[in-house]
């Protein structure tokens, strides 16, 4: 994929942990959800661009 970089080890996995963690404050889950949504949006956009090429 053009414009996509692997991010699972340092970016996505901590976000998933924050979403699943019940000991953290709710605001961390909200922030993690937003960041994960941004990541998915960028991944989708990158995939769409590579399909057009």
C-alpha positions in Angstrom: 0.0 0.0 0.0 1.3 3.4 -0.9 1.4 5.9 1.9 0.8 3.3 4.7 3.3 2.4 7.4 3.1 -0.4 9.9 2.0 0.9 13.2 0.6 -2.0 15.1 3.4 -2.5 17.6 3.8 1.1 18.8 0.5 2.8 18.1 -2.5 0.5 17.6 -1.9 -2.1 20.3 -1.7 0.5 23.1 -4.9 2.1 21.8 -6.7 -1.2 21.9 -5.4 -1.8 25.4 -6.7 1.6 26.5 -10.1 0.8 24.9 -10.3 -2.5 26.8 -8.8 -1.3 30.1 -11.4 -0.9 32.8 -9.0 0.5 35.3 -8.3 3.7 33.3 -10.3 6.8 33.4 -13.1 7.1 30.8 -11.4 10.0 29.1 -8.5 7.7 28.1 -10.9 5.4 26.5 -12.5 8.3 24.6 -9.1 9.5 23.4 -8.1 6.0 22.4 -11.3 5.5 20.5 -10.8 8.8 18.6 -7.2 7.9 17.7 -8.2 4.4 16.6 -10.9 5.9 14.4 -8.4 8.2 12.8 -6.1 5.3 12.1 -8.8 3.3 10.5 -9.9 6.3 8.4 -6.3 6.8 7.2 -6.0 3.1 6.4 -9.2 3.2 4.4 -8.2 6.3 2.6 -4.8 4.8 1.7 -6.4 1.6 0.5 -8.8 3.6 -1.7 -5.9 5.5 -3.3 -3.9 2.4 -4.0 -7.0 0.8 -5.6 -7.3 3.8 -8.0 -3.7 3.5 -9.2 
